[in-house]
Amino acid sequence: MNRFSTHILEDIHSCIIEGLTTTDENMKTVPLLAEVVPSIDNGLVELRPDGGMDVTWKLRSGIKWHDGHPFTSEDVEFTVDAINDPAWNPESTDGFDRIASVDTPDPLTAVVHYKEHYAPYENQFIRGTLPKHLLEGKDIEKAVEYNRNPLGTGPYRIKEWKAGEYILLEGVSDYWRGKEYPYIKQLVFKFLTNQNTRIQALRAGEVQLVGTLPWDKVPEVEKTPSTRLVKTAANSYEHFSLNEKRVPAFKDKRVRQALAYAIDRETLVKTILFDLTPVVHSPIQPMSWAFNPEVRKYPYDPNRARELLRDAGWNDKLSFTLITLAGNVVRERMAQAIQAQLKNVGIDMKIQLFDSATLGQMWFEGRFDAFMANWTMPADPEITLFFASDRTPPRGRNIGYYSNPVLDPLLYESDKTIERERRRLLLMKAQEIIAEDVPSLFLYNRVFINAIPDSLENFRGNPTNTGIFWNVHEWRFR
């Protein structure tokens, strides 16, 4: 449950642990534990002449951890130092490794000194901070008391965790927003790995909310009494990650392009996804200000796929194994359909299914040939973590071990560019290179469909990886 060690239970994390900022339903970064979002205009961001940057975070007063200890700027400093300490191996160091130091001139002020300009700084602490008073001097990797029952400042804390069955959260009686919050006093997160089981539980009234409803279940759930569907176009895309370190054939751009030509994505979206979402060709999605609609596209062309495979020397069958999530019926159908389409051009793709925790460990360790999953992105369009050659785990999420020496400086330059229009142009060019190289097979944009009770008020879907529980303290029943 350490939020920096896993993203598997992100929704539960959001109820317990709060960041300095969060993202609202319009993909806007808004203050949470910080009083304001720092910017050049409000004087809290300074671009230094030496190429570095100073970001001053003003923290809200009166915030306390759930054990009553004050939340202070020292927690911000401790979090940066812990993540950058080689003794700990967090899931990703994201932008933390670009921070030189943190000053704490007073308990409510943290000045973060970056080694370079860093455009996504607004989201630096969106996942929260670590409690210094609890973890200082401890091996965080082995801090079982915290990792199984994390301390936060959010509206809920863990009351009971029955492994493999459920986590019960209880409202915090002295939550900093006011004693009336959260309106809903208890939340139970049930672990139901099979999608059909989840739908049956919803229809039977055993659960009230099902997040990210499977698309094939929409017609069925729409008829469920006292339930309504909330659909949100997501800053998220489905893809195949191709592990170039594990499968030498994937190092050849012709092979990767052949795979793209061999998949009839338009038909798959129409038949399996009920035409609810568009095919995409880029890691930056249509709702982002940095989206490039003019990148290279790969229409279904099996003859061109075969030609590219022959040019790459694959006269015999290319064979690899795809891993993906067990129990996700739509994803399993998609994998099986793609398997048949690849077979049509002489590619033998096997499929293996695993639970989400196992999958997370496998991609982190690079133990896969190809991985079908989705990336749900933050509001900021940073893609360096996914495609820069030095951002392989744990430094980032380049789990395909892709490398392009032309792309790398472009990505890092985009991260250093604070001025939006110039940054947009850099990211547009980066998308063109990525589309040409096909390090991942981009399949389709995602739509989040959440089944919620008719009587639930103040539920506002979120298109980013912040998740639907970003404003859970406001949820109430009429």
Secondary structure, DSSP 8 states (H G I E B T S, - for coil): --TTT--TTHHHHHHH---SEEE-TTS-EEESSBSS---TTTT-EEE-TTS-EEEEEEB-TT-B-TTS-B--HHHHHHHHHHHH-TT---S--TTGGGEEEEEEEETTEEEEEESS--GGGGGTTTT----HHHHTTS-GGG-HHHHHS---SSSEEEEEEETTTEEEEEE-TT-TT-TT--SS-EEEEE---SHHHHHHHHHTTS-S-BSS--GGGHHHHTTSTTEEEEEEEEEEEEEEEE-TTT-GGGGSHHHHHHHHHH--HHHHHHHHSTT-S-B--SSS-TTSTT--TTS------HHHHHHHHHHTT--S-EEEEEEEETT-HHHHHHHHHHHHHHHTTTEEEEEEEE-HHHHHHHHHHT--SEEEEEEE--SS---HHHH-TT--TTSS--TT----TTHHHHHHHHHH--SHHHHHHHHHHHHHHHHHH-SEEEEEEEEEEEEEETTEES----SSTT-GGGGGGG-EE-
